[in-house]
């Protein structure tokens, strides 16, 4: 199976998934379901590429397991976190701005756009999974280690934040414990690691150079579009003490917190 055929079949599967999700969002009046579908979309790409491949080897299996674990965890976590909370404020603002036609406009501006981004990010899967004949190399094993690091930061970071928010005593306070002491966004850093890990695993297959577009796109999304930039635009206004947290804590890459002027020296 050629890479172009694989990308075509994966794109068709994603288009069906996004269209079905859009149809479901109309009676629910909740475009937020696209956030849950985001993780499931990558799993769909992985399994589509796997099912249409002529044969399966260690590389295909590694990529399939990686994306399935990552995508299902993300979708399950977002479904649990968003349950009963209604539509996310981003889509509420879009619905208010666009008006009564939001239901049809959202097909392109929300669901089709996310499907296009999903296909771009998932190039390591749609290109790499069908090419199982190429044996795993050193960069592939490095990718597996990087994937484990990414999953650790995502899973533990999300669990720590959920536990912090569940305690009423923490209401209005800044989460600066656990992994959040070393980076303001451990979950986004985990995503970053996971997708560069996918790229590392596919290095060596035919056309692997093109797959670097995937992790680059994910990095831009995380840092400049829907991740760090979007969240920090509003959180500083809602959380007293967040500016001090920003001053001492890395935005993305984990590192020990800086000592600020008003912070006493350690005994």
C-alpha positions, 0 to 999 in steps of 0.5 A: 500500500503506497503512502498516498493511498494510505493518506487518502483512506485515512482522510476519508475515515476522518471526514466520516468521523468529523461529519458524524460528530458535527451531526451529533453536535447539532441537537446537543447544541454542543460543539465541544464534542469535537475536543473528545473526537480529536483524540479518537480521530488519531486512533481512527487514522492509526487503525485505518492505516493498519487495516489497509496495510499489506503486512504488519511489522514491529514499526506498525505495531509500535505506532498503532499501540502508541496512538491508541494509548495516547488517543483513548486516554485523551478522549476519556479524560476530556469526556470525564472532565467535560461531563455535565459542564455544557459547551466550552467557552470558546465555542459559546463565544463563536456561537454568540458571534456567528448567531443562528447560522452557527450550526452550519458554519461550524461544519467548516470552522470547527469540525472540518478545520479540526479534521484537516489539522488532525490529518496534518499532525497524523502524517507519521501514522498514515505514512509510517504504519503501512511501511512495516518492512523497514526494521526499527532503528536507533531513532525508533527506540529513542522515540519509544522512550520519548513517548513514555516521557510524554505519556508520563507528563500528560497522565500525571499532570492531568491527574494532579490538576484534577485532584487539586481542583477537586479540593474546595480549599484550592478554589481560586488558587494557582496549581503549582504542585507536582509536575506543575511546579516545573512547567506551567503546562505539563500536559501540553509538554507531554503532547509535544513529546508524544508527537516528536516520538511518533516522528522519531519512530518513522525515521527511515521509512520511505518519505519519512522527511514529510512526516516532520510536518506532523510534530511541527504542526502540533508544536505550533498548535500547542505553543501559539494557537489552542494551547499555551497562548490561548489558556494564558491569555485568560487565566492571568485575569482569573487566578490571583497569584498567577503572575508570580507563578509565571515569574518563577515557573517555565512556560513549557520545557520543565526545569527547576523553578526560578527564585524570585526576589520576594522568595526567601532563600532555602534554609 
